Amino acid sequence: MTHAHVELPAGLVPPEGKTIELVYPATEMVLREIIKLREQCSSITPGGASLLKPLEPSELWALLPTTLTAWQDDALVGTAYWQSLGDRPDTAMIGGIAVDEQSRRNGICPQMVARLLQECREEGILWAISITAHPGLQRYYANNSWQKAEAGSPWQAQLNISRARYAQTGEAHLPELYVFDLDAA
């Protein structure tokens, strides 16, 4: 398990006197806290779709070796994970990005994503993808070297599955797939 103090981008500072600590990988001891944070962060769109992919506790448990947690004053304030795509071992899916509402806009999400990309690089992964319908996360990806995937991309099947889940709710705002080239970065 590694701990890292976070250097925040210019203009983003945690509340006075507070530091952010990233811990990777997550352990079984914090699984309940991860589940609770994800429940708190599971915003529902007007169409009834969840902006955070619903996962069972057993699925979250299986992701612990590639889950990152962010802590402030011994409280869990953020979590995210990556998982290898079975049919594309050169690709990791970045997902489950959840930040406590009171801790948002403090640079936690960018730091978690950057750390997960670092972990993926160390595993020899060439591509990172993320599928999201969250407008803020879409803006972040678009402004930080992630490319919106073209129709017919190698990851189209994952996007189609996610969009089908949203279509069942009649949601007008569908998820988009973003790609990050780890080899070029």
C-alpha positions in Angstrom: 0.0 0.0 0.0 1.4 3.4 -0.9 0.5 6.8 0.5 1.0 10.1 -1.3 0.5 13.6 -0.3 -1.2 15.5 -3.1 0.2 18.5 -4.9 -2.8 20.4 -6.1 -3.0 22.2 -9.4 -2.7 26.0 -9.3 -5.9 27.6 -8.0 -7.1 24.5 -6.3 -6.4 24.3 -2.6 -7.9 22.1 0.1 -9.7 23.9 3.0 -7.2 25.6 5.3 -5.1 23.2 7.3 -6.3 20.2 5.5 -4.2 17.8 3.5 -5.3 15.2 1.0 -3.7 11.7 1.2 -4.1 9.2 -1.6 -3.9 5.5 -0.7 -3.4 2.7 -3.3 -4.5 0.0 -3.3 -7.6 0.1 -1.1 -8.0 -2.6 1.5 -10.9 -4.7 2.7 -10.9 -2.6 5.9 -12.3 0.4 4.1 -14.8 -1.4 1.8 -17.8 -0.3 3.9 -16.7 3.3 3.8 -16.2 3.0 0.0 -19.8 1.6 -0.4 -21.2 4.4 1.8 -19.3 7.2 -0.2 -20.6 5.7 -3.5 -24.1 5.7 -2.1 -23.8 9.4 -1.1 -22.4 10.2 -4.6 -24.9 8.3 -6.7 -26.6 11.3 -8.3 -29.6 10.4 -10.4 -30.3 12.2 -13.6 -33.7 13.7 -14.5 -34.4 10.5 -16.5 -33.6 8.3 -13.5 -30.2 7.0 -14.5 -27.3 6.9 -12.0 -24.2 8.9 -12.9 -22.2 6.3 -11.0 -22.4 2.7 -12.3 -24.2 0.7 -9.7 -21.9 -2.1 -8.3 -22.6 -4.9 -5.8 -20.4 -5.1 -2.7 -18.8 -8.2 -4.1 -17.9 -6.4 -7.3 -16.4 -3.5 -5.3 -14.5 -6.1 -3.2 -13.0 -7.6 -6.4 -11.9 -4.1 -7.5 -10.0 -3.3 -4.2 -6.5 -4.2 -5.6 -7.0 -1.4 -8.2 -9.0 1.0 -6.1 -7.6 4.3 -4.9 -8.9 6.2 -1.9 -8.5 9.9 -1.0 -8.5 10.9 2.7 -8.8 14.2 4.6 -8.6 14.3 8.3 -9.0 10.5 8.5 -12.2 10.6 6.5 -12.7 9.0 3.1 -13.5 11.9 0.7 -12.9 10.2 -2.7 -12.5 6.9 -4.4 -11.9 5.6 -8.0 -10.7 2.4 -9.6 -9.3 1.0 -12.8 -9.9 -2.4 -14.3 -8.3 -4.2 -17.1 -10.6 -5.0 -20.0 -10.5 -8.8 -20.5 -10.7 -8.7 -24.3 -8.2 -5.8 -24.5 -5.4 -6.4 -22.0 -3.6 -3.2 -23.2 -6.6 -1.1 -22.0 -7.8 0.0 -18.5 -11.2 1.3 -17.7 -11.1 4.2 -15.2 -14.3 4.3 -13.3 -16.2 4.7 -10.0 -15.0 8.2 -9.5 -16.7 9.5 -6.4 -15.9 12.6 -4.4 -17.7 13.7 -1.2 -19.9 16.7 -2.0 -18.3 18.9 0.6 -14.8 18.1 -0.8 -15.5 18.8 -4.4 -13.7 21.6 -6.3 -10.5 20.9 -4.2 -8.6 19.1 -6.9 -9.3 15.6 -5.5 -10.7 14.1 -8.8 -7.8 15.3 -11.0 -5.3 13.9 -8.5 -7.1 10.6 -8.3 -7.3 10.2 -12.1 -3.6 11.2 -12.4 -2.6 8.6 -9.8 -4.7 5.9 -11.5 -3.1 6.7 -14.9 0.3 6.3 -13.2 -0.6 2.9 -11.8 -1.9 1.8 -15.2 1.4 2.9 -16.8 3.3 0.9 -14.3 1.2 -2.2 -15.2 2.2 -1.7 -18.9 -1.2 -0.6 -20.0 -1.2 1.5 -23.2 -4.7 3.0 -23.2 -7.1 4.3 -20.5 -10.8 4.7 -21.2 -13.6 6.2 -19.2 -17.3 6.2 -19.9 -19.3 9.0 -18.2 -22.5 11.0 -18.5 -21.4 13.4 -15.7 -21.0 16.8 -17.4 -18.2 17.9 -15.0 -16.2 14.8 -15.7 -16.7 15.1 -19.4 -15.4 18.7 -19.3 -12.4 17.6 -17.2 -11.5 14.9 -19.7 -12.0 17.2 -22.7 -9.7 19.8 -21.1 -7.0 17.3 -20.1 -5.7 15.4 -23.1 -8.5 12.8 -23.2 -10.1 12.3 -26.6 -13.7 11.6 -27.2 -13.9 8.2 -28.9 -15.0 8.1 -32.5 -17.8 5.8 -33.7 -16.3 2.4 -34.4 -13.5 2.7 -31.9 -12.1 -0.5 -30.4 -14.0 0.3 -27.2 -17.4 0.8 -28.9 -18.9 -2.3 -27.3 -18.3 -0.9 -23.7 -20.0 2.4 -24.7 -22.9 0.6 -26.3 -23.5 -1.3 -23.0 -23.5 1.9 -21.0 -25.7 3.7 -23.4 -28.2 0.9 -23.4 -28.5 1.1 -19.6 -29.2 4.8 -19.9 -31.7 4.4 -22.8 -33.8 2.1 -20.6 -34.5 5.2 -18.4 -35.4 7.4 -21.3 -32.4 9.6 -20.5 -31.6 12.2 -23.1 -28.0 12.9 -21.9 -26.1 9.7 -22.9 -22.6 8.7 -21.7 -19.6 9.5 -23.8 -16.4 7.4 -24.0 -13.1 9.2 -23.5 -9.7 7.7 -24.4 -6.2 8.6 -23.0 -3.1 7.4 -24.7 -0.7 6.4 -21.9 2.1 5.7 -24.3 2.0 9.3 -25.7 1.6 11.1 -22.3 
